[in-house]
Each structure stands twice: as structure tokens, then as C-alpha cells.
Amino acid sequence: MKTLVGSMDGMGPAEALHAVAELQKEVSRTESALVRGARQAGLSWEAIALCLGVSRQAVHRKYGKQ
């Protein structure tokens, strides 16, 4: 992450914000895939929530329909 943020030093503010938005999308896609894999591996919503640092209800509300 530090390397990625460091590579933004030469960017203007708009370019850097665009890069951050793209990173957020990628992190979201990755998290979704990992949650799906965790559920398929038998992890409970509570265990996944603990890993993500959120409540069981929050993770189930976000990913429960996958």
C-alpha cells in the first residue's frame, strides 16, 4: 500500500483521487470474493465479521445475498 500511495506523489490531485477510487473498487471486489470463498469453506458470518472488524449483521447485510 505504501508503494502504491508513494507512486501517487507525481500525480495531480484529480489523478490521485481517481487512482484511489479505482483502488477502492478493487478492494471491494477482492473482499467480496474472499467473503464468498470463506462462506463456501464453511466460515460463519460471525467469524467473517470478526476478521473484517464489523458486526455479524453488517457483513450479512452486505454479502448475505451472494
C-alpha positions as a printed Julia matrix, in Angstrom:
66×3 Matrix{Float64}:
   0.0     0.0     0.0
   2.8     2.4     0.85
   4.38    1.73   -2.54
   1.09    2.4    -4.26
   0.48    5.61   -2.34
   4.08    6.65   -2.95
   3.55    6.24   -6.68
   0.82    8.88   -6.47
   3.32   11.57   -5.48
   3.81   12.69   -9.08
   0.08   12.85   -9.77
  -2.13   15.87   -9.58
  -4.98   15.86   -7.07
  -7.62   14.75   -9.59
  -5.43   11.9   -10.88
  -4.66   10.76   -7.34
  -8.35   10.79   -6.39
  -9.2     8.77   -9.49
  -6.48    6.25   -8.57
  -7.84    5.97   -5.02
 -11.37    5.39   -6.35
 -10.07    2.58   -8.56
  -8.23    1.06   -5.6
 -11.4     1.15   -3.52
 -13.3    -0.68   -6.27
 -10.59   -3.35   -6.45
 -10.54   -3.8    -2.68
 -14.34   -4.15   -2.68
 -14.25   -6.8    -5.43
 -11.49   -8.68   -3.6
 -13.32   -8.54   -0.27
 -16.49   -9.83   -1.9
 -14.66  -12.77   -3.48
 -12.92  -13.59   -0.19
 -16.19  -13.5     1.75
 -17.79  -15.79   -0.83
 -14.84  -18.18   -0.53
 -14.96  -18.06    3.27
 -18.66  -18.95    3.25
 -18.02  -21.81    0.82
 -15.26  -23.02    3.14
 -17.78  -23.11    6.0
 -16.92  -19.96    7.95
 -19.83  -18.44    9.84
 -20.99  -14.88    9.33
 -19.72  -14.19   12.85
 -16.22  -15.45   12.01
 -16.11  -13.43    8.8
 -17.33  -10.32   10.63
 -14.62  -10.76   13.24
 -11.97  -10.93   10.51
 -13.32   -7.78    8.87
 -13.78   -5.88   12.13
 -17.51   -5.34   11.67
 -20.68   -6.77   13.19
 -22.18  -10.05   12.03
 -25.29   -8.16   10.98
 -23.26   -5.71    8.87
 -21.4    -8.41    6.97
 -24.55  -10.48    6.45
 -26.47   -7.43    5.23
 -23.68   -6.58    2.76
 -22.89  -10.09    1.5
 -25.8   -12.31    2.57
 -27.43  -12.42   -0.85
 -24.37  -13.6    -2.76
